[in-house]
């Protein structure tokens, strides 16, 4: 979504910080695939193993600070006051790794306060550096994702809501978001001179599902992966997208989910519009050049 946001602001796409010989004149992206909010050294008191990455929010924040110091020196505060900082989305993988480690939802819920506090602490550091506009995104309704719909399928119809999503997992995501929203409200009180917004990924995604046909998506494929290896939701963790046996749908732009975990480009574009141009950025702290508002 950051690409569409940059596009709408009339900026080039943000280059990844770890890339070599790239321009960062217009901004930088410190995100890394599979990253967690909590640092591996601190995660869950050793209760869970994080199998994929050590690139936590703590490390990304260190990169951010190093970049600002080396690039802007004494003008860091001035630069940040006229910039936009997105803190995430982050935190989802902390839960994903634990849930796919076969932990039950009630056990993983115990992680929420620590994950939220990690995100808020990082946001405070950015604000203390002088950031004037900050967006903190929430988590997706993970009970609607093909990966979870496949992994935790239930024979009980009562386990699903009217949108075909798993109630328990969406309730879990909503609990994370509620705690995060309260904490963001606390930040606004502590930093009255900064514009701090919460990006509602949860309800904007549900809105996308509800309005899928009007947004150009195939109504019968909203819970299916475009790239997969069959099954009710076209998702199989043993034959994930890119592995032999997986195939790509003919029209990815008609699908919400790309590989059962990540969204398609069309879906990210729709989400970006719903959030940054709609009512799911709370409060609305952005303004766009008129010609770039809805490209």
C-alpha positions in Angstrom: 0.0 0.0 0.0 2.9 2.3 0.6 3.5 2.3 -3.2 0.0 3.6 -3.9 0.3 6.1 -1.2 3.6 7.5 -2.6 2.0 7.5 -6.1 -0.9 9.6 -4.8 1.4 12.0 -3.2 3.2 12.5 -6.5 6.4 10.7 -5.3 8.4 7.9 -6.8 8.0 4.5 -5.1 10.1 4.2 -2.0 13.3 2.2 -2.4 14.1 -0.5 0.2 16.7 0.7 2.7 18.8 -2.5 2.3 19.1 -2.0 -1.5 22.4 -0.8 -2.8 23.1 2.4 -4.7 19.5 3.6 -4.5 18.1 7.1 -4.1 16.4 8.0 -0.8 15.8 11.6 -1.6 12.1 11.2 -1.4 12.0 8.6 1.4 12.9 5.1 2.4 11.2 1.8 3.2 12.7 -0.1 6.1 10.3 -3.0 6.0 11.5 -6.6 5.6 9.4 -9.6 4.6 8.4 -11.7 7.5 9.5 -9.2 10.2 8.0 -9.2 13.7 7.3 -6.4 16.0 9.1 -7.9 19.0 12.8 -8.6 18.9 13.8 -12.3 18.7 15.8 -12.0 21.9 12.8 -10.7 23.8 10.0 -12.7 22.1 7.6 -14.4 24.3 10.1 -15.5 26.9 11.2 -18.4 24.7 7.7 -19.8 24.5 7.6 -19.7 20.7 10.2 -20.2 18.0 10.2 -17.6 15.3 11.4 -19.5 12.2 11.8 -16.9 9.5 13.4 -13.7 10.3 15.4 -11.7 12.9 14.5 -8.3 11.3 12.3 -7.0 14.0 10.8 -3.5 14.5 13.7 -2.8 16.9 16.2 -3.5 14.2 14.3 -1.5 11.6 14.1 1.5 14.0 17.9 1.3 14.4 18.3 1.5 10.7 15.9 4.4 10.6 17.9 6.3 13.2 21.2 5.5 11.5 19.8 6.7 8.2 18.5 9.9 9.6 21.8 10.7 11.4 24.0 10.0 8.4 21.7 11.8 6.0 20.4 14.8 7.8 22.8 15.3 10.8 21.6 18.4 12.7 18.4 18.8 10.6 16.7 15.5 11.7 13.9 17.3 13.6 13.3 19.8 10.8 13.2 17.0 8.2 10.9 14.8 10.2 8.5 17.6 11.0 7.7 17.9 7.3 7.6 14.1 6.6 5.2 11.2 7.0 6.2 8.2 9.0 4.3 4.8 8.8 5.0 2.5 11.7 4.1 -0.8 10.1 1.8 -2.6 9.5 3.7 -4.7 12.0 2.8 -7.2 14.6 0.9 -9.6 12.5 3.8 -12.0 12.1 4.3 -12.2 15.8 0.9 -13.9 16.0 1.2 -15.7 12.7 4.3 -17.6 13.7 2.8 -18.5 17.1 -0.6 -19.6 15.6 1.0 -21.7 12.9 3.2 -23.2 15.6 -0.1 -24.9 16.6 -0.8 -22.6 19.6 -4.4 -21.9 20.4 -5.9 -18.5 20.1 -6.4 -18.0 23.8 -2.7 -18.7 24.4 -1.6 -16.3 21.7 -3.9 -13.6 23.0 -1.5 -13.3 26.0 1.1 -11.8 23.6 -1.1 -8.8 22.6 0.0 -6.4 25.3 3.7 -7.0 24.6 3.3 -6.7 20.9 1.2 -3.5 21.2 3.7 -2.0 23.6 6.6 -2.7 21.3 4.8 -0.9 18.5 3.9 2.1 20.7 7.5 2.3 22.1 8.9 2.5 18.6 6.3 5.2 17.7 7.3 7.2 20.7 11.0 7.1 19.6 10.0 8.4 16.2 7.9 11.2 17.8 10.7 12.1 20.2 13.0 12.5 17.2 10.6 15.2 15.9 8.1 13.4 13.6 5.1 15.6 12.8 2.9 13.1 11.1 2.7 9.5 12.0 0.4 6.6 11.0 0.1 3.4 13.0 -1.8 0.6 11.2 -3.8 -2.1 12.8 -4.0 -5.8 11.9 -6.1 -7.4 9.2 -9.1 -9.6 10.0 -7.0 -12.8 9.7 -10.0 -15.0 9.9 -10.8 -14.0 6.3 -7.4 -15.1 4.8 -7.2 -18.3 2.8 -4.2 -19.5 4.8 -6.1 -19.4 8.1 -9.4 -20.5 6.5 -7.5 -23.6 5.3 -5.4 -24.3 8.4 -8.2 -23.9 10.9 -11.2 -25.0 8.9 -14.2 -26.0 11.0 -17.1 -28.3 10.4 -19.3 -26.1 12.5 -21.1 -23.4 10.5 -21.3 -21.4 13.7 -17.6 -20.9 13.5 -18.0 -18.6 10.5 -19.5 -15.1 10.3 -21.8 -13.8 7.5 -18.7 -12.9 5.4 -17.4 -16.5 5.5 -14.6 -15.6 7.9 -13.6 -17.4 11.1 -15.1 -15.6 14.1 -12.5 -16.5 16.7 -9.5 -15.3 14.6 -11.2 -12.1 13.7 -12.2 -11.5 17.3 -8.5 -12.0 18.2 -7.4 -9.5 15.6 -10.0 -7.1 16.9 -8.6 -7.4 20.4 -5.2 -6.5 19.2 -6.6 -3.5 17.3 -8.6 -2.3 20.2 -5.6 -2.2 22.5 -3.5 -0.5 19.8 -6.2 2.1 19.2 -6.3 2.9 22.9 -2.5 3.2 23.0 -2.5 5.5 19.9 -5.1 7.7 21.6 -2.7 7.9 24.6 0.1 9.0 22.2 -2.1 11.9 20.9 -2.5 13.1 24.5 1.2 12.9 25.1 2.2 14.5 21.8 -0.4 17.2 21.1 1.7 19.0 18.5 2.0 15.9 16.3 -0.7 14.5 14.0 -1.0 10.8 14.9 -3.5 8.6 13.0 -4.7 4.9 13.3 -5.1 3.1 9.9 -8.0 0.7 10.2 -6.9 -2.2 8.1 -9.5 -4.5 9.8 -12.7 -2.7 8.8 -11.4 -1.4 5.5 -10.6 -5.0 4.5 -14.1 -6.1 5.6 -15.5 -3.2 3.6 -13.5 -4.4 0.6 -15.0 -7.9 0.9 -18.5 -6.5 1.2 -18.1 -4.3 -1.8 -16.0 -6.7 -3.8 -18.1 -6.8 -7.0 -18.4 -3.0 -7.2 -14.6 -2.7 -6.8 -14.0 -5.1 -9.7 -13.4 -8.4 -7.8 -15.0 -11.7 -8.5 -17.5 -12.3 -5.7 -17.0 -16.0 -5.8 -13.2 -15.7 -5.3 -12.9 -13.3 -2.4 -11.6 -16.1 -0.1 -9.5 -17.9 -2.7 -5.9 -17.4 -3.5 -5.0 -16.5 -7.1 -1.8 -18.5 -6.9 -2.1 -21.9 -5.2 -2.5 -25.6 -5.6 -6.1 -26.3 -5.1 -8.5 -26.9 -2.3 -11.5 -24.9 -1.2 -9.5 -21.8 -0.8 -6.7 -22.7 -3.3 -4.2 -22.7 -0.5 -1.8 -25.5 0.5 1.1 -24.6 2.7 3.0 -27.6 1.3 2.6 -26.3 -2.2 2.7 -22.6 -1.8 2.8 -20.1 -4.6 6.0 -20.5 -6.6 6.4 -24.2 -5.7 6.0 -26.9 -8.3 2.3 -27.8 -8.5 1.0 -24.3 -7.8 -0.6 -22.3 -10.6 -1.6 -18.7 -11.1 -5.2 -17.7 -11.9 -5.9 -16.1 -15.3 -6.9 -12.7 -13.9 -5.2 -11.8 -10.6 -6.9 -8.4 -10.5 -10.2 -10.2 -9.9 -8.9 -11.8 -6.7 -8.4 -10.2 -3.3 -5.7 -12.7 -2.2 -2.6 -13.4 -4.2 -1.1 -16.4 -2.4 -3.4 -17.0 0.5 -1.3 -14.8 2.8 -0.7 -11.6 0.8 -3.2 -9.6 -1.2 -3.1 -8.9 -4.9 -1.9 -5.6 -6.3 -5.5 -4.7 -7.2 -6.6 -5.4 -3.6 -3.8 -3.4 -2.1 -4.7 -0.5 -4.4 -8.4 -0.7 -3.3 -7.3 -0.9 0.4 -5.1 2.1 -0.1 -8.0 4.1 -1.5 -10.4 3.0 1.3 -7.9 3.9 4.0 -6.0 7.0 2.8 -8.7 8.6 0.8 -11.6 7.3 2.8 -12.9 7.0 6.4 -10.5 4.4 7.6 -7.7 6.7 8.6 -8.6 8.1 12.0 -8.2 11.0 12.0 -7.6 12.0 8.4 -4.1 13.7 8.5 -3.2 13.5 4.8 -3.7 15.8 1.9 -3.0 14.9 -1.7 -2.1 16.9 -4.8 -5.4 17.2 -6.7 -4.1 15.6 -9.9 -2.7 12.6 -7.9 -5.7 12.0 -5.6 -7.2 8.9 -7.4 -4.7 7.6 -10.0 
